[in-house]
């Protein structure tokens, strides 16, 4: 819940990134690529990575771009104790 509040406070594209990462992480859980408890970690790592590219007043194109980016980044996280990105 704290992550969702932080995304809301950050505003801009962060809430869309959180939502997209969560959807991808749940899909990865259903596909048995990550555990249930790793869903949060995938979302957290994706949001942390997005901090440097946060668009405060995004255009529709930016919203779509970061939605797709978040899904791709979340998917690139491999199953491990720290879920580090896999080169794509």
N, C-alpha and C positions, 0 to 999 in steps of 0.2 A: 504494500500500500504506500509506503514511503517513496518508492521509486515513481509511482504514478503521480503523487503529489509534487515531487521534484520536477517531473516532466511538465506538469501543468504550470508550475512556477517559471520554468525555463521558457515555455511558450514556443511560438514559431513551429518549426518542423519537428520538434522533439516529441510531441504527443503522437504524431503520425508514425514516427520511427518506433516509438514504444509499442504502438498497436501492431505494426507490421512485423516487428521482431517477435512479439508475443504469438501472433498467428503462425509464424514460421516455426517457432520453438515448439508449439503444441503439435504441429504437423510432424516435426522431428520426433517428438515423444510417441505419437501414434505409430510412427514407422519404426519405433524401437531403436532409434539412433542415439537418443539421450534418455536419461532417467527423468522421472517426474520432478525431482528436486533440482535438476539442472535447467529446467525451463526458466526459472528466475535468473540464473547465472547468464544464460544466453541473452536474455533481454537486457540485463544490467550491462554486460560487456558491449552490446551493440549501442546502447544509449551513451555509455562512456566514450566510445569511439566517435560518436556523432557530435560530441561537444565542440570539437574543433571546426566543424562545418555547419553549425547551427545557423539556419536562416530565420531571422526574427519576423520579417514580413514577407513570407514566401509567395511567389506566384504559383499558379496552378501547375505549371511545368516543374517548378522546384518541389512541390508537394509530391507529385508523381515520381520524380527522380529519386527523392529520398525514401519514398515507400519502397521502390524497387531496390534501392541500395541496401536498405535495412534487411530486406528478405534475403538478398544475396550474401550480405555479411553474416547474418545469423546462420545461414546454411553452411558457411565456411568454417564455422566453429566445430572442432572435432570433439568427440567424446574422450575426455581425459579428466584428471583431477582438477585442472584449472581451465579447461576448455579454451585452448589457445587457437588463434586463427590458422587455417590451413591455406597455403598459397593456392590461388585460383587463376 
